[in-house]
């Protein structure tokens, strides 16, 4: 499940459960729609994510690249050990900005 809210100029996305193919597609569509509305700064709250598979990781990478092209930024917040390990195994832990919680992410975004 994916839901969102806006904090100033930051689009905050709450992810729940497993970030697999269906939720990955929903996340990608949500971010693309927000980008068409002018949002360039995203925080993805993983506090309720249990599992991330390769389709979820792929979507995160696609979003990161698209935001980089337009001067945007994405921060991943509150990853559990399993999700962190998955990103580490495929080397994406060095690609993304990862913080302990969404409050820290929002502070880094200037809020």
C-alpha positions in Angstrom: 0.0 0.0 0.0 1.2 3.5 -0.9 -0.1 6.8 0.4 1.2 10.3 0.4 1.1 13.8 1.9 2.7 17.1 1.2 5.0 19.0 3.6 5.8 22.4 2.1 7.7 21.5 -1.1 8.3 17.9 -0.1 6.2 15.0 -1.3 6.2 12.4 1.6 5.3 8.9 0.5 4.3 6.3 3.2 5.0 2.7 2.1 3.4 -0.3 3.9 4.0 -4.0 3.6 6.1 -5.5 0.8 7.5 -3.3 -1.9 7.0 -5.7 -4.8 5.8 -5.3 -8.4 2.2 -3.9 -7.8 3.2 -1.4 -5.1 6.3 -0.5 -7.0 4.2 0.4 -10.0 1.9 2.4 -7.8 4.9 4.2 -6.3 6.4 5.0 -9.7 3.1 6.4 -11.0 2.6 8.5 -7.8 6.0 10.0 -8.0 5.7 10.7 -11.8 2.3 12.4 -11.2 3.8 14.5 -8.4 6.7 15.4 -10.6 4.4 16.6 -13.3 2.8 18.9 -10.7 6.2 20.4 -10.0 7.4 18.4 -7.0 11.1 17.6 -7.0 11.8 16.7 -3.4 10.6 13.3 -2.1 10.9 11.4 1.2 10.0 7.7 1.2 9.0 6.5 4.6 9.8 2.8 4.9 8.9 2.5 8.6 6.1 0.0 7.7 7.9 -1.8 4.9 8.7 -5.5 5.6 10.3 -6.6 2.4 11.8 -5.1 -0.8 12.3 -7.2 -3.9 14.2 -6.4 -7.2 11.2 -4.6 -8.8 11.0 -2.3 -5.8 14.7 -1.6 -6.0 14.5 -1.0 -9.7 11.7 1.6 -9.2 13.7 3.4 -6.5 16.7 3.6 -8.9 14.5 4.9 -11.8 13.0 7.6 -9.5 16.5 8.6 -8.2 17.7 9.0 -11.8 14.7 10.9 -13.0 15.0 13.3 -10.0 18.7 13.7 -10.6 17.9 14.9 -14.2 15.6 17.7 -12.9 17.7 18.7 -9.9 15.5 16.9 -7.4 16.2 14.7 -4.4 14.9 11.6 -2.8 15.6 10.4 0.8 14.7 6.9 2.1 13.8 6.9 5.7 13.3 4.3 8.5 14.5 1.2 6.6 14.4 -2.1 8.6 17.5 -4.3 8.6 16.1 -6.6 5.9 15.5 -3.8 3.5 18.9 -2.2 4.3 20.6 -5.5 3.7 18.8 -6.0 0.4 20.0 -2.6 -0.8 23.5 -3.3 0.5 23.7 -6.6 -1.4 22.9 -5.0 -4.7 25.1 -1.9 -3.9 22.2 0.6 -3.8 22.9 1.6 -0.2 25.7 3.8 -1.6 23.4 5.3 -4.3 20.5 6.5 -2.0 20.5 8.9 0.9 19.2 6.8 3.8 18.3 8.2 7.2 16.9 6.8 10.4 13.4 8.4 10.3 11.2 10.7 8.3 11.7 13.5 10.7 15.5 13.5 10.0 14.7 13.3 6.2 12.4 16.3 6.5 15.1 18.2 8.3 17.5 17.4 5.6 15.0 18.8 3.1 14.9 22.0 5.0 11.7 21.6 7.0 
